[in-house]
Amino acid sequence: MAAKRGLSNYNNSNALKSALVSKGMYPAYKSDDVLYEGSATDIHLLHGQGDDGWFRTVNLINNATSFDFVDRNDQNLVRAWSVREIYVLVSQIEGVTSQTGFYNGTNWTYKIVRNGVTYSRNAANEQNAACLAFTDLVNDIQ
């Protein structure tokens, strides 16, 4: 059975989006991405992209599932991140020598080391700790 993994929350995801956009680093959306649309209660699983500029999605709004179409240029779209996705993106940044997450019995700490500087954040779950540490790293890039 596959292990169930969580996603970063809307607020942390939106802060990371702002940081990545400001540095020109925000990745293009692709199939199987999970996107918030302007709030934590409107979530889309991106199923495919049409030639007309729209995404085909499976949508979850307040725990009700439906199929939907979303404009790929909608500025309200915010990617929700898994730890694995953050790990892959961080690994591609020049100067990163390590990144680790660990649980101390109370909460999670995620640490990223880049050019000798440690970016470390705590949260109730690993994905939000990773998202916060990554946001700090991106904000520090010149």
N, C-alpha and C positions, 0 to 999 in steps of 0.2 A: 504494500500500500504506500502510495506517495505521501511524503510528509507535507502537512499543510503549513504554508508560509504566509505571513502577513505582508501588508503593503504599508508604506509610509502614509501618515494621515494627510488630510488636505492642506492644513496650514504649513506643515513642514515641506510638503511637496511644492506648494506655491512659492515658498521662500527660496527653495532650490531652483525652481524655474526662473525666478527673477534674477538670481545670481548667474545662472548659466546663460540666460539671454543677454545680460549686460556684458558678458565676455565673448559673446558670439559662439558659445559652446553647446547650445541646447540642441539635442539630437532630433532628427526628423522622426515623426511617429511611424510605426510599422505594425503589421498584423500581430495580434496577440498582446499589444500594449494595453494596459489598463489606464483609463483616463477619467479624471474628475471633470465635471462640466460646471464650474462655478461654485460648487459646494461639496461638502462631504457626503451628501445624500443622493447625489446624481452621478452614478458611476457607469462607465462604458467599457466593455471589452471590445477592442477593435478587431473586427472579423475580416474586413477587406476594404480596399479602396477602389472607388469607381473613377472612370476617366473624366467625370464631370466635377471633380473637386470635393466629393463627399465621401465620408467613411460609412461603411455598413457596420453596425454595432449590435451587440447584445447589451441592453440597458437595464440597470438596476436603480430604480428610484424608490426610496423609502421601502425597500425590501420587496417591491413589485417588479417582476421581470417582463421585458418587452423587447421587440426588435426596433431598431431606430436607424435614422440617417443623421449624420452630424457633419457640418461643413468643416473641412480640414483646416481652414483658416480661422476658425472660431477662437478668439483670444481668451475665452473662458476655459479652454481645454488645458488641463494641468495633468502631467503624467504622474501616476502613483508608482512608487518604486519598491521593488523587492531588494533585499540585501544583495542577492546575486547580481542584479542589474547594476547596482551602485558599485559593487566590487569590480565589475568589468569596466565601467566607465573610469573609475579612479585609476585602475591599472594602466590606462592609456595616457595618463597625464605624466609628462616628463618630470623626472625628479622624485617620483613616489617610490619609496623603498620598502614600505610595509603598510599593511592595514589589517587590523584584527578587531574582533568583537568578543567580549566576554561578559558573562553573567556573574554578579557578585553575591547572589542570593536575594537581592532586593531589586536591583535594576540592571540594565545593560549599559556597558561602556563600549564605544567604538573609537578606535584610534587609527589615524592615518599619519604617516611620517613622510614628509616631502622636503627635500633639501635640508634635512636636519631639523626641521620644525615639526612639532607634533600638534595635530589637531584632534582634540579629544572631547567627546560629548557623551552625556548620560541621558537615558530615557527609559521608559517602562518596557520597551521592546527594542530588539536589535535593529529593525528596519528604521525606526525613527532616530535612534542614536547615530546610525550610519548616515542618514539623510542630513542630520544637523552637522555632523563632523565634515561631511562633503561640502555643505553650504559654506562653512567657515573657510575651508581650503580654497574654494572657488572665489570667495570674496577677497582672499588675500593674493590672488594671482594678479600680477601687474600687466 
